[in-house]
């Protein structure tokens, strides 16, 4: 269905694009409509800016949240249909003050998407960490517990303030061209594990 006529049970992909010092990347979320909105365009913009608010809180100042693309679950361009997606300009920056030297973009914050059944989902966030957030054990980089708690408070406060929603649920969906397996995300869990991801990763970066 077109993005301006959202129906109950429909899944959408929300992709948040960021850039920093000339390098761009994106994080992707999936949401499902739990009710039919009276204004589909406004409802789509609302969930998009909700995710922007989350990402602003966890990203460092200097990281620019450039735009959000919300699209129907069916991949764009199969065939091309302009009503299947919308691009929302943002041009906002992260809100975290560095307070210490910024870690390279390869050093990623690792967050789990928890569900009641099956495997958890994984999210990796670049541009969030500084040397003050970093610890180490057994020659492995870790995020020290105080920083883990700070990030966890951000995710928990955001999630509990926005979900459950009378319009949207955060989900993980599988299947093509339509989702055949949809699991509701019941929370986000920040890990102490610091993941090192090269700057060009075909499964992670979607510029």
Secondary structure, DSSP 8 states (H G I E B T S, - for coil): --TTS--TT-EEEEEEEEEETTEEEEEEEEEEESS--SSHHHHHHHHHHHHHHHHHHHSBTT-EEEEEEEEESS-TTTT--GGGEEEEEEEEE--B---S-B--TTEEEEEEEE-SSS--EEEEESS--BGGGEEEETTEEEE-HHHHHHHHHHHHHHHHHH-S-SSEEEEEEE-SSS-SEEEE--EEEEEEEEEE--S--TTT---
